[in-house]
Amino acid sequence: MKLLFAEDEVSMSEAVVDILTYHKYMVDAVYDGEEALAYAHAEQYDGIILDIMMPKKDGLEVLSQLRREGCRTPVLLLTAKAEVEDRIRGLDLGADDYLPKPFVMGELLARIRAMLRRREEYTPEILTCGDISLNLRSYELSGNGQTFVLPKLEYRLMELFMLNQGIYLSSEDILVKVWGYDTDAELGTVWVYISYLRKRLSALNAKVAIRAKRNIGYTLEELS
């Protein structure tokens, strides 16, 4: 599970990231609202944790913009203990839960688990396209009686294509969404991994292909 954690107090951020990493979460830490928005636009997260009091844009502004843009990623707000109005406004803007500061790590972990469970209730465990399927838990790409367990980056690339069927994604967009906002990987890496997935689809005898459109990008679609 991958989380975005936005908190401008560096010492608190480092402590929380250490705990979350210990409990097997992948975490991107940012320190202001503008960074939080940039990362939320560039990556696909299972959950977002936003401190309300942040520089540049506060957590409520970030939450409001994400919800206006159609982002359904669960959001947990960290609020000052006395600021009841902020909690009410946050819930009205689309937050899934809030946690007053200061908090104990055990409660933070429990609220994250609850938030992610609710997400799983409306997120399908298996994505399909034509005669292939991708299991989001086991990383298995299956079709016509055969199955491959995909390595991490191949899985993330296939998941991106499955979630955007029929939509052309540029190489630059794919690079950011799969490899991350701060990646040192080059565009050629995208082409290499697309070739890996094409070989997987061929081995499955899939009636599905990754199409390329010059100067536009790539998409996954059924063969007619």
C-alpha positions in Angstrom: 0.0 0.0 0.0 1.3 3.4 -0.9 0.6 6.5 1.1 1.2 10.3 0.6 2.0 12.0 3.9 1.9 15.8 4.0 3.2 17.4 7.2 5.3 20.5 7.5 6.9 19.6 10.9 10.0 17.7 9.7 10.7 15.8 13.0 7.1 14.6 13.2 7.1 13.6 9.5 10.3 11.6 9.9 8.9 9.8 13.0 5.6 8.9 11.3 7.3 7.8 8.1 9.6 5.5 10.1 6.6 3.9 11.8 4.7 3.5 8.6 7.7 2.1 6.7 8.2 -0.4 9.5 4.6 -1.5 9.1 5.2 -2.2 5.4 3.7 0.9 3.9 5.4 2.8 1.0 5.4 6.5 1.9 6.1 9.7 0.0 6.6 12.6 2.5 6.0 16.2 1.5 6.1 19.4 3.5 3.7 21.9 2.1 0.3 21.9 0.3 1.7 22.7 -3.2 4.0 19.7 -3.0 1.1 17.5 -1.8 -1.0 18.5 -4.8 1.9 17.9 -7.2 2.5 14.4 -5.8 -1.2 13.5 -5.7 -1.5 14.5 -9.4 1.7 12.5 -10.4 1.2 9.3 -8.4 -1.5 6.8 -7.7 -1.9 6.5 -3.9 -4.0 4.1 -1.8 -4.4 6.8 0.9 -3.5 10.4 1.6 -2.7 11.9 5.0 -3.0 15.7 5.2 -2.1 18.0 8.0 -4.5 21.0 7.9 -1.9 23.6 8.9 0.7 23.7 6.1 2.4 26.5 4.2 1.6 27.5 0.6 -1.7 25.6 0.6 -3.4 24.2 3.7 -4.8 20.7 3.9 -8.3 21.8 3.4 -7.4 23.6 0.2 -5.6 20.5 -1.1 -8.5 18.3 -0.2 -11.0 20.6 -1.8 -9.1 20.8 -5.1 -8.5 17.0 -5.2 -12.2 16.3 -4.7 -13.2 18.9 -7.3 -10.9 17.1 -9.8 -12.6 13.8 -9.1 -9.9 12.2 -7.0 -11.5 9.5 -4.8 -8.4 8.5 -2.9 -9.2 8.2 0.8 -8.0 11.2 2.8 -7.2 11.3 6.5 -6.9 14.8 8.0 -4.6 15.7 10.9 -6.3 18.5 12.9 -5.4 20.7 15.9 -7.2 19.3 18.9 -9.4 22.3 19.5 -10.3 23.1 15.9 -13.7 21.5 15.7 -14.8 23.7 12.8 -11.8 22.5 10.7 -12.9 18.9 11.3 -16.5 19.6 10.2 -15.4 21.5 7.2 -12.9 18.8 6.2 -15.6 16.1 6.4 -18.0 18.3 4.3 -15.2 18.7 1.7 -14.9 15.0 1.4 -12.3 13.8 4.0 -12.8 10.2 5.0 -11.7 10.6 8.6 -9.7 13.0 10.9 -7.3 12.5 13.8 -6.7 15.3 16.3 -3.1 16.2 17.2 -1.3 15.2 19.3 -2.0 11.5 18.6 -0.5 8.1 19.5 1.0 6.1 16.6 -1.3 3.1 17.4 -4.4 5.2 16.7 -2.9 6.6 13.5 -2.2 3.1 12.3 -5.7 1.9 13.2 -7.3 4.8 11.3 -5.2 4.2 8.3 -6.2 0.5 8.3 -9.8 1.5 8.6 -9.5 4.0 5.8 -7.9 1.5 3.4 -10.5 -1.1 4.2 -13.2 1.2 3.2 -11.3 1.9 0.0 -11.1 -1.8 -0.8 -14.9 -2.0 -0.5 -15.3 -0.1 -3.7 -12.1 -0.8 -5.5 -12.2 -4.1 -7.5 -9.6 -6.7 -6.6 -9.3 -7.8 -10.2 -9.2 -5.6 -13.3 -10.1 -7.0 -16.7 -9.6 -6.1 -20.3 -10.8 -8.4 -23.0 -9.6 -11.9 -22.2 -7.0 -10.9 -19.6 -7.2 -10.0 -15.9 -4.9 -8.4 -13.4 -5.1 -9.4 -9.7 -4.3 -6.3 -7.6 -3.3 -8.4 -4.6 -1.2 -11.1 -6.1 0.2 -9.1 -9.1 -0.9 -11.9 -11.4 -1.6 -11.2 -15.0 -3.8 -14.0 -16.4 -5.4 -15.1 -19.6 -6.4 -18.2 -21.6 -5.4 -20.5 -18.7 -2.0 -19.0 -18.1 -0.7 -16.7 -15.4 2.4 -14.6 -14.9 3.3 -13.0 -11.6 4.5 -9.5 -12.7 7.6 -7.8 -11.2 6.7 -4.5 -9.4 7.3 -2.1 -12.3 5.6 -4.2 -14.9 2.6 -4.6 -12.5 2.4 -0.8 -11.9 2.6 -0.2 -15.7 -0.1 -2.8 -16.5 -2.3 -1.5 -13.7 -2.0 2.0 -15.2 -3.1 0.8 -18.6 -5.9 -1.3 -17.1 -7.3 1.7 -15.3 -7.1 3.9 -18.4 -8.3 1.6 -21.1 -8.8 3.5 -24.4 -7.0 6.6 -23.1 -3.7 7.4 -24.6 -1.0 8.2 -22.1 2.2 10.0 -23.1 5.6 8.5 -22.3 6.3 11.4 -19.9 3.0 10.8 -18.1 3.7 7.1 -17.8 7.2 7.7 -16.5 5.9 10.0 -13.7 3.0 7.8 -12.7 4.9 4.5 -12.6 8.4 5.5 -11.7 7.6 8.5 -9.5 7.8 12.2 -9.5 11.5 12.4 -8.6 12.7 9.5 -10.8 16.0 9.5 -12.5 14.8 7.0 -15.1 14.8 8.1 -18.7 12.0 7.9 -21.3 13.7 4.9 -22.9 12.8 2.9 -19.7 9.1 3.3 -20.5 9.6 1.8 -24.0 11.6 -1.1 -22.6 8.9 -2.0 -20.0 6.1 -1.7 -22.6 8.0 -4.2 -24.7 8.1 -6.5 -21.7 4.4 -6.3 -21.3 3.8 -6.9 -25.0 5.8 -10.1 -24.7 3.6 -11.1 -21.7 0.4 -10.5 -23.7 1.8 -12.4 -26.7 2.7 -15.4 -24.4 -0.9 -15.3 -23.1 -2.3 -15.3 -26.6 -4.3 -12.3 -25.5 -6.8 -10.5 -27.7 -5.6 -7.3 -26.1 -2.7 -5.1 -27.3 -0.8 -2.0 -26.2 -1.3 0.4 -29.1 1.0 3.3 -29.9 0.0 6.5 -31.6 2.9 8.6 -32.8 3.5 11.8 -30.8 0.5 11.0 -28.6 1.3 7.9 -26.5 0.1 4.4 -25.6 -3.1 2.7 -24.6 -4.5 -0.7 -23.9 -7.4 -2.0 -26.0 -9.1 -5.1 -27.2 -8.3 -6.4 -30.6 -11.3 -6.4 -33.0 
